[in-house]
Amino acid sequence: MIKYNEFVEQLKEGLIRTYDMRKYKTTLDINLRGCGIITNIIPINKFVFELEFVSKVTKRQIDYTLNTIQNLFGYIPSFYHITLVNNMNRSNKYEEKSFNSDIEKDYKYLKLVFEAKYEDSLTKNTNIVPDICYHLTPDNKTEKILKYGLESKANYRKSNHDQRIYLFVNICEYEDLLEKLKINDLMNNDEKTYSLLEIDLSERKDIVLHTDPNYIKGFFAYDNIAPHTIKILKSNL
């Protein structure tokens, strides 16, 4: 385990990466306890960990926790679980506005789930780029994709999940992934049909593929994918 002062020295060197919480759990704990924030840190794997607040904390302490974990350790919040004093339980995708609204209520339990901000590398591959991969997209987006390609919503890499292009390699996986999308749509009262796309990456070995912390068999990219490399295999799924 790295010593806290060694960790601080690495930060001063300006290293931008995600620190494996399986190794840096104690370092984070020391940092938070210095501000009176007592937590239970639960590493799930290399890319994900959970953080339970042992007792209720102030909004300022929560903001400090989020800023520390993102800016010093390289993780972003993805989900949160909260129990209100009336015993109502909520488990939501992390969105700043809804999260801030919930923690303003009188609650008795709060747990945050964090995902790695820099899963592999921002500027180079640590995953082998396959010749062919696949992507699921709502049917109402296929016309635009065939015209403009798959586009990240930003021209730079950032830790916003909405910027990511999600890909998978094994076509046999699509039914399982489709089912997860359908279930999520039902939960959000937003039912829709999907298309399965095939993407030819044989001439795009420069694309950077990051490991998806929520689906270890898949990847995501921030690099745009040209329309001529894309074809529809199935629609109205």
N, C-alpha and C positions, 0 to 999 in steps of 0.2 A: 504494500500500500504506500502511495506517495505521501510525503509529509506536507503539511499545509503550506509551509514557507516555500517549498519547492514548487507547489502548485501556483503560488502567487508569482514566483519568478517566471514561470512559463507564461502566465498571463501578460506580464510586462514585455515579453518577447513578441507579443501580438499574434500568437498562434490562434487561428480560427478553425475550430473543429469541435466535435462533440466528445465529451469525456465520458467514457463508459462508467455508468453509475454503479456497476458491480464492483468497481475499484475505487470510485470517488464518493461513495455513500457517506463515509465518515467526514470527509472534507466538507461536503454540503451541510451535514448536520452541525458541524462546528460553526460554520458561517451563519446559519440560521439561529442557533442558540445564542449567538452573540447579540442578537436583537430580540431575545426573549421569545423566539418562535420554536416551539417544541413539536416535532413531527415524527412520524413513523415512515421511513423511506423503504419502499419495497421494489427492488429491481426485478423486472419480469424477464428481460433478455438484454442483448446488447443495445437495442434501440428504444426500449420502452421501460418506464418505471412509474410506480404509483407513489403518491405522497399524501398521507393522512395527517391532518392537524389534530394533535392530541387534545387540545382544548380550543375554544372559540378564540379567534384572533381578530384584530382590527382590520379595517379595509387597508390601512397604510401598511400593516404587516403582510397582508396578502399581496399587495402590489410589490413590496420589497422581495417577497419570495419569488414571484413570477419574473421580475427583472433579473434577479440573481441567477435563477436557473437558466433563463434564456441567454443573458449576456455573458455569463461567466462559464457556464457548463454546456451550453449549446443545445438546449431542449426547448420545445414549445408545447404549450398545453393543448390537448386534443379533446379530452372529455372531462366532465366533472360529475360527481355524485354528491348530492346534498340531502340531508334529512332535516326538515323543519320541526319546530317544537310541537306541531300538531301531528307529528309522526308521518307526514307526507314525504315520500321519497321521490327524488327526481334524478334521472341520469340523462344528461344532455351532452351533445357535441359542444365543445367550448367555442363560444362566440362572446366577445367582450361585453356587448350590450346586455345580452340575456344573463350572462354570468354575474355582472355587476348588479343587475336587478335582483337576482336570487340571493346574493350574499348580503344585500341590504335588509332582507327579511330576518326574522328571528329564527335562527337555525341552531341545531345541536351537533351536527356532524357534517364534515366536509372532506372530500377526497378528490384530488386532481390526478389525471393521467397525463403523463408527458411523453412525447415522442422526440426522437433525435432530430435536431435541426439539420445537421450535416451527416446524413447516414453513412456515406462512404467517402466521397470527395466532391468538392464543388467544381474542380477544374480538370480532373482526370478520371479515367475509368478504373474501378476495382472490380467491375463485372465484365465478363466477356459479352460482346455485342453479337446476338444471334443474327443469322441471315433473315429469318422470318419471325415476326412476333404478332400478337393479336391485341385488339382493343375493343371494348364494349362501349357503345354510345347510344343515347336516345335516338329513336328514328327521326325525330324532328330536327336533328343536327346533321344528318348525313349529307344533305344537299350542300350545305356550307362547307363541310369537311372535304367533299370531293372537288370543290371549287378552290378552296384556299389551303387545304391540308389541316393537320392537327397543329393548333397554335397554342403555345403558352400564353397566358393573359398578361405576361410581363416580358419585357425585353432584357431582363436581368434575373439572376437567380435569387430567390428570397424564400422565406420559410412560410409561405402561405399555401395551404393545401390546394386552394382553388387554382393555383398557377400550374399545377402538375398535370402531366399527361401520363396516365396509368397504362401499363403494358404487361402482358404475360406471354410466356413462351410456349407452353403446352396447350394446344387447342382443346384437349380433353377437359381442361379446367373451366371452360367457359360456362358450363351449366351450373356449376357450384357458385361461381362468381355472379352469374345472372340471378340466381336465387337470392343471394345476399342483397343485391341491388333492389330486387322486387320487394323483399321484406322491409328494407329501409324506406322504400317509396310508400308502402302501406302505412308505416308508422308516421310518415309525414303527410298522409292524405294526398299523395302526388303520384298516382298510378300512371305508368307509361310503358310503351314497348321499346325494344332495343334492337340494334343491329350489331352483328359481329363483323369486325373489320380485320383484314389481313394486311400487314405492313411489311414491305420489303426493305430491310436494312442492310442488304448486301453491299451497298455502296455508301453506307453511312457509319463506317466504323469509328468515326470521330464523335458520334453521339455519346453523351454521358448518361449512363444508366445507374440510378440509385436504388438500393434495396428498399423495398416498401416495408416499413416496420409492422404494418397491419396484415401483410400477406407475404410471407417469406419467399414464396415461389414467384412473386411478381416484382416489377420494377416501376419506377416512374422517371420521367425526364422533364427537363425544362426547355430542351431544344426543340424548335419547330420541326415538323415532319411534312415534307412536300406532298402535294396531292397525287402526283403521278406514281408514288410508291404505295398508294392505298387502294384497296378494292373491297367491295362488300361481299361477304360470304353468305350471310343469312340476315334477313330482316324480319320485322314484326314478331320478335321473340318475346 
